[in-house]
Amino acid sequence: MGADSTHPAIVAEGLGKRYDLGYTGGSGLLSERLEGVLRHPLRRLRGAPPAASRRDAAEPFWALKDASFEIGRGEAVGLVGRNGAGKTTLLKLISHIARPTLGRVTTYGRSATLLEVGTGFHPELSGRENVFLNGSILGMRRREIAAKFDEIVDFAGVEAFMDTPVKRYSSGMYVRLAFAVAAHLEPDILLIDEVLAVGDAEFQRKCLGTMRDVAGQGRTVIFVSHNLNAVQRLCTRALLIEGGSILRDGRPSEVVAEYLDLVGLEQASGSAEIHADAPRFGTGEVQMRALRMLDRSGGTTTTTYLAEPLTFDVTFEVLDPVDAAVFELGICAADGERICTVQSIDGSREPTPLRPGVHTVRVTIDVTLLPREYVVDVGMHTISGATIDWVERVLRFTALNESAAGDDHYRWPGVRGYVRPVSSWGSPATGGTIADWEAQPPVRRAAV
C-alpha cells in the first residue's frame, strides 16, 4: 500500500502467530498443498492421516499473542526482549514474510527487511545483480536503482566483489551489502533484526547513523537488538516483548530499565553469574561467564571507598579461537549512561590471542568515583572492532562517601558529576598552596 502522510506507517490489530510444534505440514499455502499431492499421490490410499488430524495432534505454541499498536511515519522503534520472546516473529509479520494466525497488520508504503544473513539475496547471483533484484522487488525502476548504485557500493565497501556470486561472500560482506541495499533504496519502512554484530565498529557506527538519517527523513525504522545502548541512542520509542506479548510500550530508557529488571542477572555480594541466555549480542566465539568485584583483601564486595582503585575479575569461555581479542569494561551511572571505559589495548598494549577453554582476566581501574550507584558492562571485541560478546549491567555497586582510612569525605550529601580527577590548587604567582596565600588589597575599578 502506498505511503500516505494521513496514515500511520504500521497498524497491528490483535496480531497473533501460532506454530504447531511437531507439525511439518507447512503453512497451508496452495503451492505447498499442490506440492504435497505431487510428491505423495498415494498417501491417502495407504491410510495416512489427513493434514488436519496431524495438525490437531501437534502442540500449539503462540510465538506472538494479541499484539496491537500503531507506529507513525518517521518513528524509530526498538524491539527488546529475550531470545525467543517473539521479536523476529513480529518483524516477519510486519514485513509479510509470514502470515498471522489471528488479527492483521497493515503497512503504508514499501518496506525493506533485513532479518538474517542472506535474507533477500539469491546466492548464485552476483552482488551487482542482487542490488538490482532487490530494487525491483521494492518497485523501483532500473534507472532509480542505478542512481543509488555507487552510493550502495561505497557504503558496503565491497566494490572489488560486486561481480562475484554472493554465496562466496563472508558473513560480514553479506550483511554490509544487504544493509546498504535495504537502507539506500529509500523504503518507507526499514525493518532491521540483530544482524549488525557481525560488522566491525566502524560499520556499526555507519549503520546506526544511516538508520537515524532514515528516520529523520520521515521514514520509519524498526530495530531489533540486544545492544541496549544502541536502542536508546537510535530509537524514540521501544516495545518490550515477553512470552509473545507486548509488556511495555514507551520511552526507550524506561523500557530498557524494565527489561533489565525482568531478566536481572544473578548477582550476590559482588559476584554476578552470566548465563548463556543472558541478554547479550556478538558473534559468539567467546561468552562472558562471570564478573566479580574485589576488595583490597581479594574478597568480593559491592562497595568501593573514595579514592580506592576498582578491581574486577572477568571469567569467560572461549568456544572458538580468537587471534586478536580486546577486552572492554565500562562503568555506567545507574541509568546506563557510560562514565568511563577501559580496554585491554589501552596504552598501546597488544591484543590478546585466545584458545578454547575457561579463563579469567583481572582488571584494575585507578579512578575515583563520586558517591552514588554504578553498574558495569563487560565484553570483548576483535581488533577490527567487531563485537564478539557484550553484556550490559552485569553488576551493581556503590561508591562510598569516605576513604578506607576515614580521612577523606565530602562534607555535603550530594556532589555533581561522577568522577573526581586529581587536581592541585595554589597561587599562580608564588606556586604556594591556598593556605599560604597572603591577603591582597582589593581590586578597585576605575571610575567611569
Secondary structure as GFF3:
##gff-version 3
##sequence-region A 1 448
A	DSSP	beta_strand	10	21	.	.	.	ID=ss1
A	DSSP	alpha_helix	30	39	.	.	.	ID=ss2
A	DSSP	alpha_helix	51	57	.	.	.	ID=ss3
A	DSSP	beta_strand	59	71	.	.	.	ID=ss4
A	DSSP	beta_strand	76	80	.	.	.	ID=ss5
A	DSSP	alpha_helix	87	94	.	.	.	ID=ss6
A	DSSP	beta_strand	102	107	.	.	.	ID=ss7
A	DSSP	beta_strand	111	114	.	.	.	ID=ss8
A	DSSP	alpha_helix	127	137	.	.	.	ID=ss9
A	DSSP	alpha_helix	142	156	.	.	.	ID=ss10
A	DSSP	three_ten_helix	159	161	.	.	.	ID=ss11
A	DSSP	three_ten_helix	166	168	.	.	.	ID=ss12
A	DSSP	alpha_helix	171	184	.	.	.	ID=ss13
A	DSSP	beta_strand	189	192	.	.	.	ID=ss14
A	DSSP	three_ten_helix	196	198	.	.	.	ID=ss15
A	DSSP	alpha_helix	201	216	.	.	.	ID=ss16
A	DSSP	beta_strand	220	224	.	.	.	ID=ss17
A	DSSP	alpha_helix	228	234	.	.	.	ID=ss18
A	DSSP	beta_strand	237	242	.	.	.	ID=ss19
A	DSSP	beta_strand	245	250	.	.	.	ID=ss20
A	DSSP	alpha_helix	252	262	.	.	.	ID=ss21
A	DSSP	beta_strand	266	268	.	.	.	ID=ss22
A	DSSP	beta_strand	271	273	.	.	.	ID=ss23
A	DSSP	beta_strand	286	294	.	.	.	ID=ss24
A	DSSP	beta_strand	303	304	.	.	.	ID=ss25
A	DSSP	beta_strand	310	318	.	.	.	ID=ss26
A	DSSP	beta_strand	322	333	.	.	.	ID=ss27
A	DSSP	beta_strand	338	343	.	.	.	ID=ss28
A	DSSP	three_ten_helix	346	348	.	.	.	ID=ss29
A	DSSP	beta_strand	352	354	.	.	.	ID=ss30
A	DSSP	beta_strand	357	365	.	.	.	ID=ss31
A	DSSP	beta_strand	372	382	.	.	.	ID=ss32
A	DSSP	beta_strand	387	399	.	.	.	ID=ss33
A	DSSP	three_ten_helix	434	436	.	.	.	ID=ss34
###
